[in-house]
Amino acid sequence: MKLLITGATGLVGRALVHKALSEGFKIHFLTTNKNKATHINGAKGFYWNPSQSEIDNACFEGVDTIIHLAGASISKLWTSKNKKQIRSSRIDSTRLLLSSIEQLKTLHQVKQIVAASAIGIYPPDFDNTVDENTPVHPNSFMEDVVISWEREVDQFKSLDIKVAKLRIGLVLSAQGGVLGPLRIPTALGLGAAFGNGKQGQSWIHIKDVVGLFIAATSAEWEGAFNAVAPHPVSQTKFIKALSKALKRPYFLPPIPKFLIRFTVGEMSSLVLDSHWVSADKVLKNGFVFSFPNIEEAMEEVAKHKI
């Protein structure tokens, strides 16, 4: 099977390419930097520029499945410019893939797209667990972005292409992700939760994220799936698990909500919102997590000197 991967040089993309190549998949990838087209050993790169609607259509040759991970980081301060980029990088790239395949008509063999999405699509809730059937509405910036993103991906169905959307939680990795900004203060014994620390943290180890993309591709899943570990935890427990894995004390009280909002404004929702997200659907599809519990996941990541 041949895959076309967007976002191949990102956190999840790098790990996915490595795993897919080891399992015998052939890989094409898209890059916005022409100099990086030959930077992934064993994979073939092609140039694209979604903001200018440019793409090398040779990227689709022989491709069975598109794995769509492209999207600007949401961790940059949410200025008007960055918010526009967060949204357009997801919408424009998806539209470009769709329009390019439409133009190729019968000159392609793409049967499926497996696209990244995010648990930010769900409304924040401190008390209830949400699943793929929970109603979603664009009541915040992130909810609007993710809903719009999924709506664009769903357009592939009009071309008789199967669509799977993986709503990814907080990714645990030694190479970056959510642990990046938490690493230094926690390593210094200064780890602390945000707000009241009771908000749900639906997380997933990088190995399991990659495993879910491989499973969704190989078994041709269709629909939305929560890419989260089966045991979400409170933010306090999340930070405690990180502190324990790093063999550092955890004693500071949570950082007050008003201070976080004063510092980063609307972006504070990334650490203050609560998401208790169910993994039941992927479990029923037969997926077996390598790291279902937060303690063992943090311990494994800590071995790599995060």
C-alpha positions as CSV (number, residue, x, y, z in Angstrom):
1,M,0.0,0.0,0.0
2,K,1.2,3.5,-0.8
3,L,0.5,6.4,1.4
4,L,0.6,10.2,0.8
5,I,1.3,12.0,4.0
6,T,0.9,15.7,4.7
7,G,2.5,17.1,7.8
8,A,5.2,14.4,7.6
9,T,7.8,16.5,9.3
10,G,5.6,17.3,12.3
11,L,5.6,15.6,15.7
12,V,3.1,12.9,14.7
13,G,4.1,12.8,11.1
14,R,7.8,12.0,11.8
15,A,6.8,9.1,14.0
16,L,4.2,7.8,11.6
17,V,6.5,7.9,8.6
18,H,9.1,5.9,10.6
19,K,6.6,3.3,11.7
20,A,4.9,3.0,8.3
21,L,8.2,2.5,6.5
22,S,9.2,-0.2,9.0
23,E,5.9,-2.0,8.2
24,G,6.5,-2.0,4.5
25,F,4.3,0.9,3.4
26,K,5.5,3.0,0.5
27,I,5.5,6.7,1.3
28,H,5.0,9.9,-0.6
29,F,4.9,13.1,1.4
30,L,4.1,16.7,0.7
31,T,6.3,19.6,1.9
32,T,6.2,23.4,1.6
33,N,10.0,23.5,1.5
34,K,11.4,22.2,-1.8
35,N,14.8,21.6,-0.1
36,K,13.2,19.0,2.2
37,A,11.7,16.8,-0.6
38,T,14.7,14.4,-0.2
39,H,15.1,14.7,3.6
40,I,13.2,11.5,4.6
41,N,15.1,8.4,3.7
42,G,12.9,5.8,2.1
43,A,10.1,8.3,1.2
44,K,9.6,10.5,-1.8
45,G,8.8,14.1,-1.3
46,F,6.7,16.5,-3.4
47,Y,6.3,20.3,-3.2
48,W,3.0,22.0,-2.4
49,N,1.9,25.5,-1.2
50,P,-1.7,25.4,-0.1
51,S,-1.9,29.2,0.5
52,Q,-1.1,29.6,-3.3
53,S,-3.1,26.5,-4.4
54,E,0.1,24.9,-5.7
55,I,0.7,21.2,-5.7
56,D,2.7,18.6,-7.7
57,N,0.1,16.2,-8.8
58,A,2.7,13.5,-9.3
59,C,2.4,13.1,-5.5
60,F,-0.9,11.1,-6.1
61,E,0.7,8.5,-8.4
62,G,-0.1,5.0,-7.1
63,V,-1.4,6.3,-3.8
64,D,-4.1,4.3,-2.0
65,T,-4.6,6.4,1.1
66,I,-4.0,10.0,2.1
67,I,-3.0,10.6,5.7
68,H,-3.7,14.3,6.3
69,L,-1.8,15.8,9.3
70,A,-1.0,19.3,8.0
71,G,-1.9,22.2,10.2
72,A,-0.1,25.2,11.8
73,S,0.7,24.8,15.6
74,I,-2.0,26.0,17.9
75,S,0.6,26.7,20.6
76,K,1.6,30.1,19.2
77,L,0.0,33.2,20.8
78,W,-3.4,33.6,19.3
79,T,-2.9,36.9,17.6
80,S,-5.3,37.7,14.7
81,K,-2.5,36.7,12.2
82,N,-1.8,33.4,14.0
83,K,-5.5,32.5,14.3
84,K,-5.9,33.1,10.6
85,Q,-2.9,30.8,9.9
86,I,-4.2,28.1,12.3
87,R,-7.5,28.0,10.4
88,S,-6.3,28.5,6.8
89,S,-3.5,25.9,7.1
90,R,-6.1,23.3,7.8
91,I,-8.9,24.4,5.5
92,D,-6.8,25.5,2.5
93,S,-4.7,22.3,2.5
94,T,-7.7,20.1,2.7
95,R,-9.4,22.0,-0.1
96,L,-6.3,21.7,-2.3
97,L,-6.1,18.0,-1.9
98,L,-9.8,17.6,-2.8
99,S,-9.7,19.9,-5.8
100,S,-6.5,18.2,-7.1
101,I,-8.1,14.8,-6.9
102,E,-11.3,16.1,-8.6
103,Q,-9.2,17.4,-11.5
104,L,-7.4,14.1,-11.9
105,K,-10.8,12.3,-12.2
106,T,-9.9,8.7,-13.1
107,L,-6.1,9.3,-13.1
108,H,-5.8,8.4,-9.4
109,Q,-6.5,5.4,-7.2
110,V,-7.1,7.1,-3.8
111,K,-9.6,5.1,-1.9
112,Q,-9.4,6.6,1.6
113,I,-8.3,9.7,3.5
114,V,-7.4,9.4,7.2
115,A,-7.3,12.9,8.6
116,A,-6.1,14.4,11.9
117,S,-8.7,16.2,13.9
118,A,-8.7,17.3,17.6
119,I,-10.7,16.8,20.8
120,G,-11.0,20.6,20.8
121,I,-14.1,20.0,18.7
122,Y,-16.0,19.1,21.9
123,P,-17.5,21.7,24.2
124,P,-15.6,21.9,27.5
125,D,-17.2,19.9,30.3
126,F,-16.0,19.3,33.9
127,D,-18.5,16.6,34.7
128,N,-19.5,14.5,31.7
129,T,-17.6,12.2,29.3
130,V,-18.1,12.9,25.6
131,D,-17.9,10.5,22.7
132,E,-18.1,10.7,18.9
133,N,-21.9,11.1,19.1
134,T,-21.8,14.2,21.3
135,P,-23.3,17.2,19.5
136,V,-20.7,19.9,18.6
137,H,-21.2,23.6,18.0
138,P,-18.8,26.4,17.0
139,N,-19.0,28.2,20.3
140,S,-15.2,29.0,20.5
141,F,-12.3,29.6,18.2
142,M,-11.0,26.1,18.5
143,E,-14.4,24.4,18.2
144,D,-15.1,26.5,15.1
145,V,-11.7,25.6,13.6
146,V,-12.0,21.9,14.1
147,I,-15.7,21.7,13.0
148,S,-14.8,23.5,9.8
149,W,-11.7,21.3,9.3
150,E,-13.8,18.1,9.6
151,R,-16.5,19.6,7.3
152,E,-13.9,20.0,4.6
153,V,-12.5,16.5,5.1
154,D,-16.0,15.1,4.7
155,Q,-16.2,16.5,1.2
156,F,-14.0,13.6,0.0
157,K,-17.1,11.4,0.4
158,S,-18.5,13.1,-2.7
159,L,-15.7,11.4,-4.7
160,D,-16.5,8.0,-3.2
161,I,-13.4,8.2,-1.0
162,K,-13.7,6.7,2.5
163,V,-13.2,9.3,5.3
164,A,-11.8,8.6,8.7
165,K,-11.2,11.5,11.2
166,L,-9.0,10.9,14.3
167,R,-9.8,13.4,17.1
168,I,-6.4,13.6,18.8
169,G,-5.9,14.3,22.5
170,L,-2.9,15.7,24.3
171,V,0.1,13.9,22.7
172,L,2.8,12.6,25.1
173,S,6.2,12.5,23.4
174,A,9.8,13.1,24.3
175,Q,10.1,15.1,21.0
176,G,7.6,17.8,21.8
177,G,3.8,18.1,22.0
178,V,2.1,19.1,25.3
179,L,5.1,18.1,27.5
180,G,7.4,20.6,25.7
181,P,6.3,23.7,27.7
182,L,5.8,21.6,30.9
183,R,9.1,19.9,31.0
184,I,11.4,22.7,32.3
185,P,9.3,23.9,35.3
186,T,8.4,20.3,36.3
187,A,12.1,19.2,36.0
188,L,12.9,22.0,38.4
189,G,10.3,20.8,40.9
190,L,8.0,23.7,39.9
191,G,5.3,21.8,38.2
192,A,1.8,23.1,38.8
193,A,-1.7,22.6,37.5
194,F,-3.8,25.5,35.9
195,G,-7.0,26.9,37.3
196,N,-8.5,24.5,39.8
197,G,-6.6,21.5,38.4
198,K,-9.9,19.5,38.1
199,Q,-10.2,19.8,34.3
200,G,-10.2,16.6,32.4
201,Q,-7.0,15.8,30.4
202,S,-7.6,13.3,27.6
203,W,-4.1,12.3,26.5
204,I,-2.4,9.7,24.3
205,H,1.1,8.4,23.9
206,I,2.7,9.1,20.6
207,K,3.1,5.4,19.9
208,D,-0.6,4.9,20.2
209,V,-1.4,7.9,18.0
210,V,0.7,6.3,15.3
211,G,-0.8,2.9,15.9
212,L,-4.3,4.4,15.4
213,F,-3.4,5.9,12.1
214,I,-1.9,2.6,10.9
215,A,-5.0,0.7,12.1
216,A,-7.5,3.2,10.6
217,T,-5.6,2.9,7.3
218,S,-5.1,-0.8,7.2
219,A,-8.7,-1.6,8.2
220,E,-10.3,1.2,6.2
221,W,-12.1,2.8,9.1
222,E,-14.9,5.3,8.3
223,G,-16.2,8.1,10.5
224,A,-14.9,10.0,13.5
225,F,-12.8,8.3,16.2
226,N,-11.4,9.7,19.4
227,A,-7.6,9.2,19.4
228,V,-7.2,9.3,23.2
229,A,-6.1,6.8,25.9
230,P,-8.9,5.0,27.7
231,H,-8.2,6.6,31.0
232,P,-8.3,10.4,31.0
233,V,-7.2,12.1,34.2
234,S,-7.5,15.4,36.0
235,Q,-4.9,18.0,35.2
236,T,-3.6,17.7,38.8
237,K,-3.0,14.0,38.3
238,F,-1.5,14.7,34.9
239,I,1.2,17.0,36.3
240,K,1.7,14.7,39.3
241,A,2.4,11.8,37.0
242,L,4.9,13.9,35.0
243,S,6.6,15.0,38.2
244,K,6.8,11.4,39.4
245,A,8.3,10.2,36.1
246,L,10.9,12.9,36.3
247,K,11.6,12.1,39.9
248,R,10.7,15.6,41.0
249,P,8.5,16.8,43.9
250,Y,5.0,18.1,43.3
251,F,3.9,20.6,45.9
252,L,2.9,23.9,44.3
253,P,-0.8,25.0,44.3
254,P,-2.5,25.5,40.9
255,I,-1.8,28.7,39.0
256,P,-4.9,30.9,39.3
257,K,-7.3,31.1,36.4
258,F,-7.3,34.9,36.3
259,L,-3.6,35.1,36.0
260,I,-3.5,32.7,33.0
261,R,-6.3,34.6,31.2
262,F,-4.6,37.9,31.9
263,T,-1.3,36.5,30.4
264,V,-2.5,34.7,27.3
265,G,-6.1,35.8,26.9
266,E,-8.4,33.5,24.7
267,M,-5.6,31.0,24.3
268,S,-6.0,30.2,28.0
269,S,-8.7,27.8,26.9
270,L,-6.0,25.3,25.9
271,V,-5.1,24.7,29.6
272,L,-8.3,25.7,31.4
273,D,-10.9,23.8,29.3
274,S,-11.9,20.3,30.5
275,H,-12.3,17.3,28.2
276,W,-13.2,13.9,29.4
277,V,-13.2,12.0,26.2
278,S,-14.2,8.3,25.6
279,A,-11.9,5.8,23.8
280,D,-14.7,3.2,23.7
281,K,-15.2,3.3,19.9
282,V,-11.5,2.5,19.0
283,L,-11.5,-0.2,21.7
284,K,-14.6,-1.8,20.1
285,N,-12.8,-1.6,16.8
286,G,-10.1,-3.9,18.3
287,F,-7.4,-1.4,18.9
288,V,-5.0,-2.4,21.8
289,F,-3.2,0.5,23.5
290,S,0.4,0.1,24.4
291,F,0.0,2.8,27.1
292,P,-3.5,2.9,28.5
293,N,-2.5,4.5,31.8
294,I,-0.9,7.9,32.5
295,E,1.7,6.6,34.9
296,E,3.3,4.1,32.5
297,A,3.0,6.5,29.6
298,M,4.8,9.2,31.5
299,E,7.5,6.8,32.7
300,E,8.1,5.6,29.1
301,V,8.4,9.2,27.8
302,A,10.7,10.2,30.7
303,K,13.2,7.4,29.7
304,H,14.0,9.4,26.6
305,K,15.0,12.5,28.6
306,I,12.1,14.8,27.7
